[in-house]
């Protein structure tokens, strides 16, 4: 079961929303959707976007467990296209929804790089905290060993 808001989906399948629109490269959304459909989570996958049956709005996101932002394209252009949806995505994540960013979708979620290469970019700021440090070892953690040379 994925983290996120409770949903009462038919058949008990969690909903994953995949953005498809001008802030991604053609074909990327379909590849992300196919990967999610093949995943072990048994997700119901639907597309959201400006030309889709589902719009990227708070009430649509509220019914999902996961929002996936595919990659492709140029950062400034993608930001301009996603700017209006930023508040809805941030609220979805704050409410416990999952965000999965591929390539450019990851950049949109975080802070801009210190290099200044993304001047004018106001990211979604989903990743605003520094990691708390190394995670404590949990029962069931696997030991990974380097194979002998």
C-alpha positions as YAML, in Angstrom:
chain: A
units: angstrom
residues:
- id: 1
  name: UNK
  ca: [0.00, 0.00, 0.00]
- id: 2
  name: UNK
  ca: [1.37, 3.41, -0.92]
- id: 3
  name: UNK
  ca: [1.31, 6.31, 1.53]
- id: 4
  name: UNK
  ca: [-1.34, 8.91, 0.95]
- id: 5
  name: UNK
  ca: [-4.92, 9.92, 1.53]
- id: 6
  name: UNK
  ca: [-7.48, 7.17, 2.09]
- id: 7
  name: UNK
  ca: [-9.37, 6.29, -1.05]
- id: 8
  name: UNK
  ca: [-12.34, 4.05, -1.62]
- id: 9
  name: UNK
  ca: [-11.57, 2.92, -5.15]
- id: 10
  name: UNK
  ca: [-13.48, 0.08, -6.77]
- id: 11
  name: UNK
  ca: [-11.55, -3.13, -6.34]
- id: 12
  name: UNK
  ca: [-9.34, -1.49, -3.71]
- id: 13
  name: UNK
  ca: [-6.84, -0.21, -6.29]
- id: 14
  name: UNK
  ca: [-5.00, 2.99, -5.47]
- id: 15
  name: UNK
  ca: [-5.12, 5.79, -8.04]
- id: 16
  name: UNK
  ca: [-1.93, 7.17, -9.58]
- id: 17
  name: UNK
  ca: [-2.21, 10.35, -11.63]
- id: 18
  name: UNK
  ca: [0.36, 10.98, -14.35]
- id: 19
  name: UNK
  ca: [0.75, 14.46, -15.82]
- id: 20
  name: UNK
  ca: [0.48, 14.59, -19.60]
- id: 21
  name: UNK
  ca: [0.80, 17.97, -21.22]
- id: 22
  name: UNK
  ca: [3.11, 20.74, -22.39]
- id: 23
  name: UNK
  ca: [5.41, 20.54, -19.34]
- id: 24
  name: UNK
  ca: [6.69, 17.13, -20.44]
- id: 25
  name: UNK
  ca: [8.07, 15.59, -23.60]
- id: 26
  name: UNK
  ca: [5.66, 13.56, -25.76]
- id: 27
  name: UNK
  ca: [5.97, 9.88, -24.90]
- id: 28
  name: UNK
  ca: [7.33, 10.41, -21.38]
- id: 29
  name: UNK
  ca: [3.92, 10.37, -19.69]
- id: 30
  name: UNK
  ca: [2.99, 7.16, -21.46]
- id: 31
  name: UNK
  ca: [6.27, 5.52, -20.40]
- id: 32
  name: UNK
  ca: [5.73, 6.58, -16.76]
- id: 33
  name: UNK
  ca: [2.12, 5.29, -16.86]
- id: 34
  name: UNK
  ca: [3.25, 1.95, -18.29]
- id: 35
  name: UNK
  ca: [5.91, 1.56, -15.58]
- id: 36
  name: UNK
  ca: [3.40, 2.34, -12.84]
- id: 37
  name: UNK
  ca: [0.87, -0.11, -14.30]
- id: 38
  name: UNK
  ca: [3.52, -2.85, -14.26]
- id: 39
  name: UNK
  ca: [4.56, -2.05, -10.69]
- id: 40
  name: UNK
  ca: [3.85, -4.37, -7.79]
- id: 41
  name: UNK
  ca: [1.31, -1.92, -6.32]
- id: 42
  name: UNK
  ca: [-1.55, -2.73, -8.72]
- id: 43
  name: UNK
  ca: [-2.29, 0.93, -9.37]
- id: 44
  name: UNK
  ca: [-5.11, 2.35, -11.43]
- id: 45
  name: UNK
  ca: [-3.29, 4.88, -13.62]
- id: 46
  name: UNK
  ca: [-4.97, 7.93, -15.15]
- id: 47
  name: UNK
  ca: [-3.61, 10.95, -16.99]
- id: 48
  name: UNK
  ca: [-4.13, 14.53, -15.79]
- id: 49
  name: UNK
  ca: [-3.38, 17.70, -17.67]
- id: 50
  name: UNK
  ca: [-4.78, 20.61, -19.64]
- id: 51
  name: UNK
  ca: [-6.09, 18.43, -22.50]
- id: 52
  name: UNK
  ca: [-7.04, 15.39, -20.44]
- id: 53
  name: UNK
  ca: [-10.41, 14.31, -19.04]
- id: 54
  name: UNK
  ca: [-8.99, 15.01, -15.56]
- id: 55
  name: UNK
  ca: [-7.57, 18.45, -14.75]
- id: 56
  name: UNK
  ca: [-4.70, 18.98, -12.36]
- id: 57
  name: UNK
  ca: [-6.84, 20.42, -9.56]
- id: 58
  name: UNK
  ca: [-7.09, 19.87, -5.79]
- id: 59
  name: UNK
  ca: [-10.31, 17.82, -5.91]
- id: 60
  name: UNK
  ca: [-8.83, 15.47, -8.53]
- id: 61
  name: UNK
  ca: [-5.55, 15.08, -6.63]
- id: 62
  name: UNK
  ca: [-7.46, 14.42, -3.39]
- id: 63
  name: UNK
  ca: [-8.67, 11.08, -4.75]
- id: 64
  name: UNK
  ca: [-5.17, 9.86, -5.61]
- id: 65
  name: UNK
  ca: [-2.34, 8.18, -3.71]
- id: 66
  name: UNK
  ca: [0.38, 9.22, -6.13]
- id: 67
  name: UNK
  ca: [1.07, 12.06, -8.56]
- id: 68
  name: UNK
  ca: [3.81, 11.46, -11.14]
- id: 69
  name: UNK
  ca: [5.49, 14.29, -13.06]
- id: 70
  name: UNK
  ca: [7.31, 13.00, -16.16]
- id: 71
  name: UNK
  ca: [10.44, 14.58, -17.53]
- id: 72
  name: UNK
  ca: [11.51, 16.17, -20.72]
- id: 73
  name: UNK
  ca: [11.69, 19.69, -21.93]
- id: 74
  name: UNK
  ca: [13.34, 22.80, -20.56]
- id: 75
  name: UNK
  ca: [13.08, 23.81, -16.90]
- id: 76
  name: UNK
  ca: [11.86, 27.41, -17.34]
- id: 77
  name: UNK
  ca: [9.22, 26.43, -19.88]
- id: 78
  name: UNK
  ca: [8.01, 23.53, -17.72]
- id: 79
  name: UNK
  ca: [7.86, 25.81, -14.69]
- id: 80
  name: UNK
  ca: [5.72, 28.34, -16.56]
- id: 81
  name: UNK
  ca: [3.36, 25.57, -17.64]
- id: 82
  name: UNK
  ca: [3.10, 24.08, -14.11]
- id: 83
  name: UNK
  ca: [3.03, 27.36, -12.14]
- id: 84
  name: UNK
  ca: [-0.77, 27.42, -11.72]
- id: 85
  name: UNK
  ca: [-0.80, 23.85, -10.40]
- id: 86
  name: UNK
  ca: [1.98, 24.34, -7.84]
- id: 87
  name: UNK
  ca: [-0.27, 25.12, -4.87]
- id: 88
  name: UNK
  ca: [-2.51, 22.12, -5.57]
- id: 89
  name: UNK
  ca: [0.49, 19.76, -5.83]
- id: 90
  name: UNK
  ca: [2.11, 21.16, -2.67]
- id: 91
  name: UNK
  ca: [-1.16, 20.72, -0.73]
- id: 92
  name: UNK
  ca: [-1.55, 17.18, -2.07]
- id: 93
  name: UNK
  ca: [1.93, 16.28, -0.80]
- id: 94
  name: UNK
  ca: [1.40, 18.07, 2.55]
- id: 95
  name: UNK
  ca: [-1.79, 16.01, 2.98]
- id: 96
  name: UNK
  ca: [0.15, 12.77, 2.59]
- id: 97
  name: UNK
  ca: [0.01, 12.19, -1.17]
- id: 98
  name: UNK
  ca: [3.06, 10.81, -2.95]
- id: 99
  name: UNK
  ca: [5.04, 12.72, -5.57]
- id: 100
  name: UNK
  ca: [7.17, 10.88, -8.10]
- id: 101
  name: UNK
  ca: [9.27, 13.13, -10.33]
- id: 102
  name: UNK
  ca: [11.15, 11.73, -13.30]
- id: 103
  name: UNK
  ca: [14.12, 13.73, -14.57]
- id: 104
  name: UNK
  ca: [12.72, 17.26, -15.04]
- id: 105
  name: UNK
  ca: [9.83, 16.31, -12.75]
- id: 106
  name: UNK
  ca: [12.40, 15.89, -9.97]
- id: 107
  name: UNK
  ca: [13.87, 19.32, -10.64]
- id: 108
  name: UNK
  ca: [10.43, 20.88, -10.49]
- id: 109
  name: UNK
  ca: [9.92, 19.39, -7.02]
- id: 110
  name: UNK
  ca: [13.15, 20.58, -5.46]
- id: 111
  name: UNK
  ca: [15.18, 23.67, -5.00]
- id: 112
  name: UNK
  ca: [17.06, 25.15, -7.93]
- id: 113
  name: UNK
  ca: [20.75, 24.24, -8.15]
- id: 114
  name: UNK
  ca: [23.19, 26.70, -6.60]
- id: 115
  name: UNK
  ca: [24.86, 27.22, -9.98]
- id: 116
  name: UNK
  ca: [22.23, 29.77, -10.98]
- id: 117
  name: UNK
  ca: [21.45, 27.79, -14.12]
- id: 118
  name: UNK
  ca: [17.76, 28.01, -13.30]
- id: 119
  name: UNK
  ca: [17.41, 31.74, -12.68]
- id: 120
  name: UNK
  ca: [13.77, 32.73, -12.47]
- id: 121
  name: UNK
  ca: [12.72, 29.21, -11.51]
- id: 122
  name: UNK
  ca: [10.44, 28.94, -8.48]
- id: 123
  name: UNK
  ca: [10.27, 25.21, -7.82]
- id: 124
  name: UNK
  ca: [7.44, 23.41, -6.07]
- id: 125
  name: UNK
  ca: [9.61, 23.24, -2.92]
- id: 126
  name: UNK
  ca: [8.36, 19.79, -2.03]
- id: 127
  name: UNK
  ca: [11.85, 18.86, -0.87]
- id: 128
  name: UNK
  ca: [12.63, 21.70, 1.50]
- id: 129
  name: UNK
  ca: [14.27, 19.90, 4.42]
- id: 130
  name: UNK
  ca: [17.70, 18.41, 4.65]
- id: 131
  name: UNK
  ca: [17.81, 14.71, 5.43]
- id: 132
  name: UNK
  ca: [17.81, 13.99, 9.17]
- id: 133
  name: UNK
  ca: [20.92, 11.84, 8.83]
- id: 134
  name: UNK
  ca: [21.54, 8.16, 8.33]
- id: 135
  name: UNK
  ca: [18.52, 5.98, 8.82]
- id: 136
  name: UNK
  ca: [18.76, 3.52, 11.67]
- id: 137
  name: UNK
  ca: [19.04, -0.08, 10.70]
- id: 138
  name: UNK
  ca: [15.66, -1.83, 10.78]
- id: 139
  name: UNK
  ca: [14.84, -5.51, 11.27]
- id: 140
  name: UNK
  ca: [14.71, -7.15, 7.86]
- id: 141
  name: UNK
  ca: [17.23, -4.76, 6.25]
- id: 142
  name: UNK
  ca: [19.40, -6.62, 3.75]
- id: 143
  name: UNK
  ca: [23.18, -6.67, 3.94]
- id: 144
  name: UNK
  ca: [24.65, -5.78, 0.58]
- id: 145
  name: UNK
  ca: [28.12, -7.03, -0.10]
- id: 146
  name: UNK
  ca: [30.39, -6.12, -2.97]
- id: 147
  name: UNK
  ca: [31.06, -9.17, -5.16]
- id: 148
  name: UNK
  ca: [34.67, -10.41, -5.12]
- id: 149
  name: UNK
  ca: [36.85, -9.02, -7.94]
...
